[in-house]
Amino acid sequence: MNNEFPAYGERRVPLPPPRQMSHDTLNRTGTPAPSETGGATATATMAPARTTSGTATAGRPAAGGSAHAKPRAHARGRGKGRATTDAKPDAKTGATADAKAKPRDAFFDNAKYLAIVLVAMGHSWEPLRDGSRSAAALYITVYAFHMPAFIIISGYFSRSFDMRKDRLQRLITGVAVPYILFEVAYTLFKKWADDDPGYPISLTDPWYLTWFLLALFVWRLTTPLWKIVRWPVPLALTIAVLASVSPDIGDDMDLQRVLQFLPFFVIGLSLRPEHFKLVRRKKARILAVPVFAAALVFAYWAAPRMNAAWFYHRDAAQELAAPWWSGAVMTLAMFGCSLVLVACFFAWIPGRTMWCTALGAGTLYGYLLHGFLAKGSRFWDWYDNPWMHTPWGAIVLTLIAGTVVTALCTPPVQRAFRWAMEPKMTWAFKKDPVGMARSRN
């Protein structure tokens, strides 16, 4: 009998030599004597190996065993290469090296950059609204969708968030720490620039732009809960409606904004790449033009009649001197309008790499840093100059706002402020024993 056999198509391995046993050791049925088996009564019949097509199939189970035993684990992947089984997981994230090399999507970087430009422009238009109905209309239109667009993108990129150690660390270093630093920095700036030395530092009452970081921290922590809910968007919308009619929520943690903007984050969690492809079709781009035009016309009509504070989502209806039921109506109506305008905004976002694509990675820098100039312009009475309230003055202000926030998103600014925006802080966290063991291997 041939003493070699093919091991599932990999290589031929020689069989070990047969065990030599004396005739006296074997009993009449071919079974080892009790002294050889430790008194075991089970019989391990030494049947001759069966052959298939003239080849000995050593390792096939003996009589009474399964004839369809599964192949060894290392043999199951034959024909598929060994890159998958041999790839070592990253010591920090536990992901393979191949999984880490995932390129950024130019569409989302372009969308974030254009959205932050609109944020800065909207802040530059705010003091012009009283004297210019056109500025008020632009302000209302932009405020209807620019933060919802940001929040939807944030939710979309939070889909994989869970309570894994490395993701919690990034949540702390990338959201919580910048919130604390900039809340303190904004408060000190207000004390100095607004000549208000008694203004208190409060981590539970976000000032100006820091509310978004606090809200993002809360939203991401609740991500695992939204993943297990059957109808997450209707539930989040119900919570937003209830918040809009609950004035007793108060200002702590800016919970009104956290709850009223929540549906947009949950929508982002529910979206898939094919949904973004749907709104980027040619038909959607064509349809977005009349929709935006209609939104501007409506905003021009509504500017002197509507309280723009509805778009901030920071107050209940009763706090805006409106009947309680109007909170539910306005929340639902503005939710629908914002979704339509966000879809129109995404429809015109280019998906190719452009000069501004790299700036999309620095939008948090532009968002937080431009707030000092936006507030400083009010504290230092820059808008008291009459020329700023002329049409040409509004155009110049718009261009300045876009240019400044673009500069604040550039790589040199990111490198200068990375210690505050994205600190590593490895010293603050316990070492991961599993990750350390993997790194040694």
C-alpha positions as CSV (number, residue, x, y, z in Angstrom):
1,M,0.0,0.0,0.0
2,N,1.3,3.5,-0.9
3,N,2.5,5.3,2.3
4,E,1.8,8.8,1.0
5,F,-1.5,10.6,0.4
6,P,-2.5,14.1,-0.8
7,A,-3.5,16.4,2.1
8,Y,-6.5,18.2,0.5
9,G,-4.6,19.5,-2.5
10,E,-1.7,21.1,-0.6
11,R,1.2,18.8,-0.2
12,R,1.9,15.1,0.3
13,V,2.7,14.1,3.8
14,P,4.2,10.7,4.7
15,L,2.2,8.5,6.9
16,P,3.7,7.5,10.3
17,P,4.8,3.9,10.5
18,P,2.2,1.4,11.7
19,R,2.2,0.5,15.3
20,Q,3.8,-2.9,15.9
21,M,1.8,-5.2,18.2
22,S,2.5,-8.8,19.1
23,H,0.0,-11.5,18.4
24,D,-0.5,-12.2,22.1
25,T,-1.5,-8.6,22.8
26,L,-4.4,-8.8,20.5
27,N,-7.5,-10.7,21.5
28,R,-9.6,-12.8,19.2
29,T,-11.6,-9.8,17.8
30,G,-8.5,-7.8,16.9
31,T,-8.9,-5.5,19.9
32,P,-6.0,-4.6,22.3
33,A,-6.0,-6.3,25.6
34,P,-7.5,-4.4,28.6
35,S,-4.0,-3.7,29.9
36,E,-3.2,-1.7,26.8
37,T,-6.3,0.5,27.0
38,G,-6.5,1.1,30.7
39,G,-9.5,-1.2,31.1
40,A,-11.6,0.7,28.5
41,T,-14.3,-1.4,27.0
42,A,-14.7,0.7,23.8
43,T,-13.3,-1.1,20.8
44,A,-11.1,0.8,18.3
45,T,-11.1,-1.6,15.4
46,M,-7.9,-1.5,13.4
47,A,-9.7,-2.0,10.1
48,P,-7.6,-1.7,7.0
49,A,-7.7,1.7,5.3
50,R,-10.3,2.0,2.5
51,T,-9.1,3.0,-0.9
52,T,-10.7,5.2,-3.5
53,S,-9.5,5.0,-7.1
54,G,-6.4,3.1,-6.0
55,T,-5.3,5.8,-3.4
56,A,-5.2,5.0,0.3
57,T,-7.3,7.5,2.2
58,A,-5.6,7.5,5.5
59,G,-7.3,9.6,8.2
60,R,-10.8,8.5,7.1
61,P,-12.9,7.5,10.2
62,A,-13.1,3.9,11.0
63,A,-16.3,1.9,11.0
64,G,-19.0,3.6,13.1
65,G,-17.5,7.1,12.5
66,S,-18.8,9.8,10.1
67,A,-17.8,9.3,6.5
68,H,-18.2,13.0,5.8
69,A,-15.8,14.5,8.3
70,K,-15.0,18.2,7.6
71,P,-11.6,19.1,6.3
72,R,-9.0,20.8,8.5
73,A,-9.4,24.5,9.1
74,H,-6.2,25.4,7.2
75,A,-7.4,23.5,4.1
76,R,-10.8,25.1,3.8
77,G,-9.3,28.3,2.3
78,R,-7.3,26.6,-0.5
79,G,-7.6,28.3,-3.8
80,K,-8.4,31.7,-2.1
81,G,-4.9,32.7,-1.1
82,R,-3.4,33.1,2.4
83,A,-3.5,36.9,2.6
84,T,-6.7,36.8,4.6
85,T,-5.6,34.2,7.2
86,D,-2.1,35.5,7.5
87,A,-2.9,39.2,7.9
88,K,-2.1,40.4,11.4
89,P,-4.7,42.6,13.2
90,D,-3.7,46.1,14.1
91,A,-2.6,46.3,17.7
92,K,-4.7,49.3,18.4
93,T,-8.0,48.7,16.5
94,G,-7.9,45.0,16.1
95,A,-8.5,45.5,12.3
96,T,-6.4,43.9,9.6
97,A,-3.9,46.0,7.8
98,D,-6.0,45.7,4.6
99,A,-9.0,47.1,6.3
100,K,-7.1,50.2,7.5
101,A,-6.2,51.3,4.0
102,K,-9.6,52.8,3.2
103,P,-9.5,56.0,1.1
104,R,-11.6,59.0,1.9
105,D,-14.6,59.8,-0.2
106,A,-14.2,63.1,-2.1
107,F,-18.0,63.6,-2.1
108,F,-18.2,63.9,1.7
109,D,-15.1,66.0,2.0
110,N,-16.5,68.4,-0.6
111,A,-19.9,68.4,1.2
112,K,-18.4,69.2,4.6
113,Y,-16.2,72.0,3.1
114,L,-19.1,73.7,1.3
115,A,-21.3,73.3,4.4
116,I,-18.8,75.0,6.7
117,V,-18.5,77.8,4.2
118,L,-22.2,78.3,4.3
119,V,-22.0,78.3,8.1
120,A,-19.5,81.1,8.1
121,M,-21.4,83.1,5.5
122,G,-24.6,82.7,7.5
123,H,-22.9,84.1,10.6
124,S,-21.7,87.1,8.6
125,W,-25.3,87.8,7.4
126,E,-26.8,87.7,10.8
127,P,-26.3,91.4,11.8
128,L,-27.5,92.5,8.3
129,R,-31.0,91.0,8.6
130,D,-32.7,93.9,10.1
131,G,-31.8,96.3,7.3
132,S,-31.9,93.9,4.3
133,R,-34.7,91.6,3.5
134,S,-32.6,89.8,0.9
135,A,-29.9,89.0,3.6
136,A,-32.7,87.8,5.9
137,A,-34.0,85.5,3.1
138,L,-30.5,84.1,2.4
139,Y,-30.0,83.6,6.1
140,I,-33.3,81.7,6.6
141,T,-32.6,79.5,3.6
142,V,-29.1,78.5,4.6
143,Y,-30.1,77.9,8.2
144,A,-32.8,75.5,7.1
145,F,-30.3,73.0,5.8
146,H,-26.6,73.7,6.6
147,M,-26.6,72.2,10.1
148,P,-28.9,69.3,9.2
149,A,-26.5,68.5,6.4
150,F,-23.6,68.5,8.8
151,I,-25.5,66.3,11.3
152,I,-26.6,63.8,8.7
153,I,-23.0,63.3,7.6
154,S,-21.9,63.0,11.2
155,G,-24.6,60.3,11.7
156,Y,-23.6,58.5,8.5
157,F,-20.0,58.2,9.7
158,S,-21.1,57.1,13.1
159,R,-22.7,53.9,11.9
160,S,-19.9,51.7,13.0
161,F,-19.6,53.3,16.4
162,D,-19.8,50.9,19.4
163,M,-18.3,50.7,22.8
164,R,-15.0,49.3,21.7
165,K,-12.1,50.8,23.5
166,D,-10.4,52.6,20.6
167,R,-13.6,54.2,19.5
168,L,-14.4,55.4,22.9
169,Q,-10.9,56.9,23.1
170,R,-11.5,58.7,19.8
171,L,-14.8,60.0,21.1
172,I,-13.1,61.5,24.1
173,T,-10.0,62.9,22.3
174,G,-11.9,64.1,19.2
175,V,-15.1,65.4,20.7
176,A,-15.1,65.7,24.5
177,V,-11.7,67.2,24.9
178,P,-12.2,69.9,22.2
179,Y,-15.5,70.7,23.8
180,I,-13.9,71.4,27.2
181,L,-11.0,73.4,25.7
182,F,-13.1,75.6,23.5
183,E,-15.8,76.1,26.0
184,V,-13.2,77.5,28.3
185,A,-11.5,79.4,25.5
186,Y,-14.8,81.0,24.3
187,T,-15.7,82.0,27.8
188,L,-12.3,83.7,28.4
189,F,-12.6,85.4,25.1
190,K,-16.0,86.7,26.0
191,K,-14.8,88.0,29.3
192,W,-12.0,89.9,27.5
193,A,-13.6,91.0,24.2
194,D,-17.0,91.8,25.6
195,D,-15.6,93.4,28.8
196,D,-17.6,91.0,30.9
197,P,-15.2,89.7,33.6
198,G,-18.1,88.2,35.6
199,Y,-19.2,85.8,32.9
200,P,-18.9,82.3,34.4
201,I,-17.3,79.2,32.9
202,S,-19.9,76.5,32.6
203,L,-19.4,73.1,31.0
204,T,-23.1,72.4,31.3
205,D,-24.2,75.5,29.4
206,P,-22.5,75.5,26.0
207,W,-21.7,78.9,24.6
208,Y,-22.1,79.7,20.9
209,L,-20.7,77.0,18.7
210,T,-19.7,74.4,21.2
211,W,-23.2,73.0,21.5
212,F,-22.5,70.9,18.4
213,L,-19.7,69.0,20.1
214,L,-21.7,68.3,23.2
215,A,-24.6,67.1,21.1
216,L,-22.4,64.9,18.9
217,F,-20.9,63.3,22.1
218,V,-24.4,62.4,23.3
219,W,-25.6,61.2,19.9
220,R,-22.7,58.9,19.4
221,L,-23.0,57.4,22.8
222,T,-26.6,56.5,21.9
223,T,-25.7,55.0,18.5
224,P,-25.9,51.4,19.7
225,L,-29.4,52.0,21.0
226,W,-30.6,53.3,17.6
227,K,-29.2,50.3,15.9
228,I,-31.5,47.9,17.8
229,V,-34.7,50.0,17.5
230,R,-37.1,48.8,14.8
231,W,-38.3,52.3,13.8
232,P,-35.4,54.7,14.8
233,V,-36.4,57.7,12.7
234,P,-40.0,57.9,13.8
235,L,-38.9,57.5,17.4
236,A,-36.3,60.2,17.1
237,L,-38.8,62.5,15.4
238,T,-41.3,61.9,18.2
239,I,-38.7,62.8,20.8
240,A,-38.0,66.0,18.9
241,V,-41.7,67.0,18.8
242,L,-42.0,66.4,22.5
243,A,-39.0,68.5,23.2
244,S,-40.4,71.4,21.2
245,V,-43.4,71.6,23.5
246,S,-41.5,71.1,26.7
247,P,-40.1,74.4,28.1
248,D,-39.1,72.9,31.4
249,I,-36.2,71.1,29.7
250,G,-34.1,74.3,30.3
251,D,-30.7,75.3,29.0
252,D,-28.5,72.7,30.7
253,M,-26.4,70.7,28.2
254,D,-28.4,72.5,25.5
255,L,-30.8,69.6,25.5
256,Q,-33.3,71.3,23.3
257,R,-30.9,71.3,20.5
258,V,-29.6,67.8,21.3
259,L,-33.2,66.5,21.1
260,Q,-34.6,68.6,18.3
261,F,-31.7,67.9,15.9
262,L,-31.6,64.2,16.9
263,P,-33.7,63.0,13.9
264,F,-31.1,64.2,11.4
265,F,-28.4,62.2,13.2
266,V,-30.6,59.1,13.3
267,I,-31.3,59.5,9.6
268,G,-27.6,59.6,8.9
269,L,-27.2,56.3,10.9
270,S,-29.9,54.8,8.6
271,L,-28.5,55.9,5.3
272,R,-26.4,53.7,2.9
273,P,-24.2,54.6,0.0
274,E,-26.9,53.9,-2.5
275,H,-29.1,56.6,-0.9
276,F,-26.5,59.3,-1.6
277,K,-26.1,58.0,-5.2
278,L,-29.9,58.4,-5.6
279,V,-29.8,62.1,-4.9
280,R,-26.7,62.6,-7.0
281,R,-28.4,61.6,-10.3
282,K,-28.8,64.1,-13.1
283,K,-32.6,64.3,-12.6
284,A,-32.1,65.2,-8.9
285,R,-29.6,67.9,-9.9
286,I,-32.1,69.4,-12.3
287,L,-34.9,69.3,-9.9
288,A,-32.8,70.9,-7.1
289,V,-32.6,74.2,-9.0
290,P,-36.4,75.1,-8.9
291,V,-36.6,73.7,-5.4
292,F,-33.9,76.1,-4.2
293,A,-35.5,78.9,-6.1
294,A,-38.8,78.3,-4.5
295,A,-37.2,78.1,-1.1
296,L,-35.6,81.5,-1.6
297,V,-38.9,83.1,-2.7
298,F,-40.7,81.6,0.3
299,A,-37.9,82.8,2.6
300,Y,-38.1,86.3,1.2
301,W,-41.9,86.3,1.9
302,A,-41.4,84.8,5.4
303,A,-38.5,86.9,6.5
304,P,-40.6,89.8,8.1
305,R,-43.3,87.4,9.3
306,M,-41.3,84.5,10.9
307,N,-39.1,84.3,13.9
308,A,-35.8,82.9,12.7
309,A,-35.2,81.4,16.1
310,W,-37.2,78.4,15.0
311,F,-34.2,77.4,12.9
312,Y,-31.9,77.3,15.9
313,H,-33.9,74.5,17.6
314,R,-32.8,75.7,21.0
315,D,-36.2,76.8,22.4
316,A,-39.6,75.3,23.0
317,A,-42.6,76.8,21.3
318,Q,-43.8,78.5,24.5
319,E,-40.4,80.2,24.9
320,L,-40.9,81.8,21.5
321,A,-44.3,83.2,22.5
322,A,-46.1,80.7,20.4
323,P,-48.9,78.3,21.4
324,W,-47.7,74.9,22.5
325,W,-49.2,73.0,19.6
326,S,-47.2,75.1,17.1
327,G,-44.1,73.4,18.4
328,A,-45.2,70.1,17.0
329,V,-46.4,71.6,13.7
330,M,-43.2,73.6,13.2
331,T,-40.9,70.7,14.1
332,L,-42.6,68.4,11.5
333,A,-42.8,71.1,8.8
334,M,-39.2,72.2,9.2
335,F,-38.0,68.7,9.4
336,G,-39.6,68.0,6.0
337,C,-38.3,71.2,4.4
338,S,-34.8,70.6,5.8
339,L,-34.6,67.1,4.4
340,V,-35.7,68.3,0.9
341,L,-33.1,71.1,0.9
342,V,-30.4,68.8,2.2
343,A,-31.1,66.4,-0.6
344,C,-30.9,69.3,-3.1
345,F,-27.6,70.4,-1.5
346,F,-26.1,66.9,-1.8
347,A,-27.4,66.7,-5.4
348,W,-25.0,69.5,-6.5
349,I,-21.9,68.3,-4.5
350,P,-19.2,67.1,-6.9
351,G,-18.0,63.6,-6.3
352,R,-14.5,64.1,-7.8
353,T,-11.4,65.3,-6.1
354,M,-11.1,69.1,-6.3
355,W,-8.8,71.8,-4.9
356,C,-11.1,72.1,-1.8
357,T,-11.5,68.3,-1.2
358,A,-8.5,68.2,1.2
359,L,-10.1,71.0,3.3
360,G,-13.0,68.8,4.1
361,A,-10.8,67.0,6.7
362,G,-10.4,70.3,8.6
363,T,-13.9,71.5,8.8
364,L,-14.0,71.1,12.6
365,Y,-11.0,73.5,12.8
366,G,-12.8,76.1,10.6
367,Y,-16.0,75.7,12.5
368,L,-14.6,76.3,16.0
369,L,-11.9,78.8,15.1
370,H,-14.0,81.2,13.0
371,G,-16.3,81.6,16.0
372,F,-13.8,84.0,17.6
373,L,-14.0,86.3,14.6
374,A,-17.7,86.0,14.2
375,K,-18.3,87.0,17.8
376,G,-15.4,89.5,17.9
377,S,-17.0,91.4,15.0
378,R,-20.0,92.0,17.3
379,F,-18.1,92.8,20.4
380,W,-15.9,95.3,18.6
381,D,-18.8,96.9,16.7
382,W,-17.4,96.2,13.2
383,Y,-21.0,96.2,11.8
384,D,-21.5,99.8,12.9
385,N,-19.8,100.9,9.6
386,P,-22.5,102.0,7.2
387,W,-20.8,100.6,4.1
388,M,-21.3,97.0,5.5
389,H,-25.1,97.5,5.2
390,T,-24.9,98.3,1.5
391,P,-25.3,95.6,-1.2
392,W,-21.6,95.8,-2.1
393,G,-20.7,95.7,1.6
394,A,-22.8,92.5,2.1
395,I,-21.0,90.9,-0.9
396,V,-17.6,91.8,0.4
397,L,-18.5,90.4,3.9
398,T,-19.7,87.2,2.3
399,L,-16.4,86.8,0.4
400,I,-14.4,87.6,3.5
401,A,-16.3,85.0,5.5
402,G,-15.7,82.3,2.9
403,T,-12.1,83.1,2.6
404,V,-11.4,83.2,6.3
405,V,-13.1,79.9,7.0
406,T,-11.3,78.3,4.0
407,A,-7.9,79.4,5.4
408,L,-8.9,78.0,8.8
409,C,-9.4,74.5,7.3
410,T,-6.0,74.4,5.6
411,P,-3.3,71.8,6.7
412,P,-1.0,74.4,8.4
413,V,-3.8,75.5,10.7
414,Q,-4.7,71.8,11.4
415,R,-1.1,71.1,12.4
416,A,-1.0,74.2,14.6
417,F,-4.2,73.3,16.5
418,R,-4.1,69.5,16.4
419,W,-3.1,69.4,20.0
420,A,-6.5,70.9,20.9
421,M,-8.7,69.3,18.2
422,E,-7.2,65.8,17.9
423,P,-4.9,65.2,20.9
424,K,-3.5,61.6,21.1
425,M,-3.5,61.5,24.9
426,T,-2.1,58.0,25.1
427,W,-0.9,58.8,28.6
428,A,-4.5,59.2,29.8
429,F,-5.7,55.6,28.9
430,K,-4.9,52.2,30.2
431,K,-2.8,50.0,28.0
432,D,-4.8,47.4,26.1
433,P,-3.3,44.0,27.0
434,V,-4.8,42.3,24.0
435,G,-3.4,45.0,21.7
436,M,0.0,44.8,23.3
437,A,0.0,41.0,22.8
438,R,-1.0,41.4,19.1
439,S,1.7,44.0,18.5
440,R,4.4,41.6,19.9
441,N,3.2,39.0,17.4
